[in-house]
Amino acid sequence: MEIVSAEYVISSPDYEKCPPPDKAEFAFIGRSNVGKSSLINMLCNNQKLAKTSATPGKTQLINHFIINKSWYIVDLPGYGFAKVSLKDRRRWEQMIENYLRKRSSLVNVFVLIDSRHGPQKIDLEFVNKLGEWQVPFALVFTKADKETQKTVAANVKAFLDAMRKEWEFLPPHFVTSAEKKSGKDKVLSFINEAKKDFKASA
């Protein structure tokens, strides 16, 4: 699958204010500064689509982008270390949880993991939550060009091994580099397959 058009649609403070749930949605989420905007821009061949920022916590709303006029990429706020008040963080967490659990058109969540590091507790806790909520997800290991292949492979294996303690079956996973555009075809072909099962709820 190739992305030929990608346009920003709306930023919503709540899942109920999102566009009508009549098209398949693929959400992207990860720790602050994991390279989410860069990954979305790389997939869409558009460096200016999602706003990249050196400041963690820049995404604060649910951002919809319409792709090929037929499905959505959804950019969700990061979890973790953004410098915001506890009140704001709780509000974000509630907004994200409501979207993930109640959005009927959500097909899959891509959870972004920084491949330069070993397993982080916050990432493992988040994927375990998705499991509890029965939200389908895939893992995307980012920034693979910033470390040696050996280090990246070891970190990916360590994360999957850590998941095995709680999980009987592991989710699909992809290793990507926004800079080198690696992993792009695999992620897009996964989306293409998953999209086929989508049926808009009445």
C-alpha positions as CSV (number, residue, x, y, z in Angstrom):
1,M,0.0,0.0,0.0
2,E,1.2,3.5,-0.8
3,I,0.0,6.7,0.9
4,V,-0.8,9.2,-1.8
5,S,-2.6,11.8,0.3
6,A,-2.5,12.7,4.0
7,E,-4.3,15.6,5.4
8,Y,-4.8,17.0,8.9
9,V,-8.5,17.0,9.9
10,I,-9.1,17.9,13.5
11,S,-7.7,17.9,17.0
12,S,-10.2,16.8,19.6
13,P,-10.2,17.1,23.4
14,D,-12.4,14.0,23.8
15,Y,-13.2,10.9,21.9
16,E,-16.9,12.0,21.5
17,K,-15.7,15.1,19.6
18,C,-13.7,13.1,17.1
19,P,-14.9,12.7,13.5
20,P,-17.8,10.2,12.9
21,P,-16.5,6.6,13.5
22,D,-17.2,5.6,9.9
23,K,-13.6,4.9,8.8
24,A,-10.9,2.6,10.1
25,E,-8.5,4.3,12.6
26,F,-4.9,3.4,13.5
27,A,-3.7,5.2,16.5
28,F,0.0,5.9,17.4
29,I,1.1,6.4,21.0
30,G,4.3,6.2,23.0
31,R,6.4,7.8,25.7
32,S,7.2,11.5,25.2
33,N,10.0,12.0,22.7
34,V,9.9,8.5,21.3
35,G,9.8,9.8,17.7
36,K,6.0,9.5,17.0
37,S,5.6,12.5,14.8
38,S,8.7,11.6,12.8
39,L,7.3,8.0,12.3
40,I,3.9,9.3,11.1
41,N,5.6,11.8,8.7
42,M,7.8,9.0,7.3
43,L,4.8,6.7,6.7
44,C,2.9,9.5,5.0
45,N,5.9,10.8,2.9
46,N,5.2,14.3,4.4
47,Q,7.7,15.8,6.7
48,K,5.3,18.6,7.8
49,L,2.2,16.5,8.5
50,A,2.6,15.8,12.3
51,K,4.4,18.5,14.2
52,T,7.7,17.3,15.5
53,S,9.1,19.0,18.6
54,A,12.1,18.8,20.8
55,T,9.8,19.5,23.7
56,P,8.2,16.3,25.2
57,G,4.5,16.5,25.6
58,K,3.7,18.7,22.6
59,T,0.7,16.6,21.5
60,Q,-2.1,17.3,23.9
61,L,-5.2,16.4,21.9
62,I,-6.4,13.5,19.8
63,N,-5.2,14.4,16.3
64,H,-6.9,12.9,13.2
65,F,-5.2,12.7,9.8
66,I,-7.2,11.4,6.8
67,I,-5.2,9.0,4.6
68,N,-5.9,8.3,1.0
69,K,-9.4,9.9,1.8
70,S,-10.4,6.5,3.2
71,W,-8.9,5.9,6.7
72,Y,-7.4,7.7,9.6
73,I,-4.0,7.9,11.4
74,V,-4.6,9.2,14.9
75,D,-1.8,10.9,16.8
76,L,-2.3,10.5,20.6
77,P,-0.6,12.4,23.4
78,G,2.5,10.6,24.8
79,Y,2.5,9.0,28.2
80,G,5.2,9.5,30.8
81,F,7.6,12.3,31.4
82,A,6.0,15.5,29.9
83,K,6.4,18.4,32.2
84,V,2.8,19.1,33.0
85,S,0.8,19.4,36.2
86,L,-0.7,16.3,37.8
87,K,-4.2,17.6,37.0
88,D,-3.3,17.9,33.3
89,R,-1.7,14.5,33.2
90,R,-4.8,12.9,34.8
91,R,-7.0,14.6,32.2
92,W,-4.8,13.4,29.4
93,E,-4.8,9.8,30.8
94,Q,-8.6,9.8,31.0
95,M,-8.9,11.2,27.5
96,I,-6.6,8.6,26.1
97,E,-8.2,5.7,28.0
98,N,-11.7,6.8,26.9
99,Y,-10.5,7.0,23.3
100,L,-8.8,3.6,23.4
101,R,-11.7,1.8,25.1
102,K,-14.7,3.4,23.6
103,R,-13.8,4.4,20.0
104,S,-15.6,1.9,17.9
105,S,-13.6,2.6,14.7
106,L,-10.2,2.0,16.3
107,V,-8.7,-1.0,14.5
108,N,-5.2,-1.1,16.0
109,V,-2.9,0.9,18.3
110,F,0.8,1.2,17.4
111,V,2.7,1.5,20.7
112,L,6.1,3.1,20.0
113,I,9.1,1.9,21.9
114,D,12.6,3.5,21.8
115,S,14.9,0.8,20.5
116,R,18.0,2.5,22.0
117,H,16.9,1.4,25.5
118,G,16.2,-1.8,27.4
119,P,12.6,-2.5,28.5
120,Q,11.1,0.4,30.4
121,K,8.6,-0.2,33.2
122,I,6.2,2.5,31.9
123,D,6.0,0.9,28.4
124,L,5.4,-2.6,29.8
125,E,2.7,-1.2,32.2
126,F,1.0,0.5,29.2
127,V,0.9,-2.6,27.0
128,N,-0.4,-4.6,29.9
129,K,-3.2,-2.1,30.3
130,L,-4.1,-2.5,26.6
131,G,-4.2,-6.2,27.3
132,E,-6.6,-5.7,30.2
133,W,-8.8,-3.4,28.0
134,Q,-8.6,-5.9,25.1
135,V,-7.4,-3.2,22.7
136,P,-5.5,-4.7,19.7
137,F,-2.0,-3.3,19.3
138,A,1.3,-3.8,17.6
139,L,4.8,-2.7,18.8
140,V,6.9,-0.3,16.8
141,F,10.5,0.0,17.9
142,T,11.8,3.4,16.7
143,K,15.1,5.1,16.1
144,A,16.8,1.9,15.0
145,D,19.4,4.0,13.1
146,K,20.7,5.6,16.3
147,E,22.3,2.4,17.7
148,T,24.1,-0.6,16.2
149,Q,21.9,-3.4,14.8
150,K,23.2,-5.7,17.5
151,T,22.1,-3.3,20.3
152,V,18.7,-2.8,18.7
153,A,18.1,-6.5,18.3
154,A,19.1,-7.1,21.9
155,N,16.8,-4.4,23.2
156,V,13.9,-5.7,21.1
157,K,14.5,-9.3,22.3
158,A,14.7,-8.0,25.9
159,F,11.3,-6.2,25.6
160,L,9.6,-9.2,24.1
161,D,11.1,-11.5,26.8
162,A,9.8,-9.1,29.4
163,M,6.3,-9.3,27.9
164,R,6.4,-13.1,27.9
165,K,6.2,-13.1,31.7
166,E,2.6,-11.8,31.4
167,W,1.6,-12.7,27.8
168,E,1.0,-16.1,26.2
169,F,0.9,-14.6,22.7
170,L,3.0,-11.6,21.6
171,P,1.7,-8.8,19.4
172,P,3.2,-8.1,16.0
173,H,6.3,-5.9,16.1
174,F,8.2,-3.7,13.7
175,V,11.7,-2.2,13.9
176,T,11.8,1.3,12.2
177,S,13.9,4.3,11.5
178,A,12.2,7.5,10.4
179,E,15.5,8.7,9.0
180,K,16.3,5.7,6.9
181,K,12.6,4.9,6.2
182,S,13.2,1.3,7.3
183,G,10.1,-0.7,8.5
184,K,7.8,1.5,6.5
185,D,6.6,-1.1,4.0
186,K,5.9,-3.6,6.7
187,V,3.9,-1.2,8.9
188,L,1.9,-0.1,5.8
189,S,1.2,-3.6,4.7
190,F,0.1,-4.6,8.2
191,I,-2.4,-1.6,8.1
192,N,-3.6,-2.6,4.7
193,E,-4.4,-6.1,5.9
194,A,-6.0,-5.0,9.2
195,K,-8.1,-2.4,7.3
196,K,-9.9,-5.1,5.4
197,D,-11.7,-6.4,8.5
198,F,-13.1,-3.0,9.4
199,K,-16.8,-2.5,9.4
200,A,-18.3,0.8,10.3
201,S,-20.6,0.5,13.3
202,A,-24.1,1.7,12.5
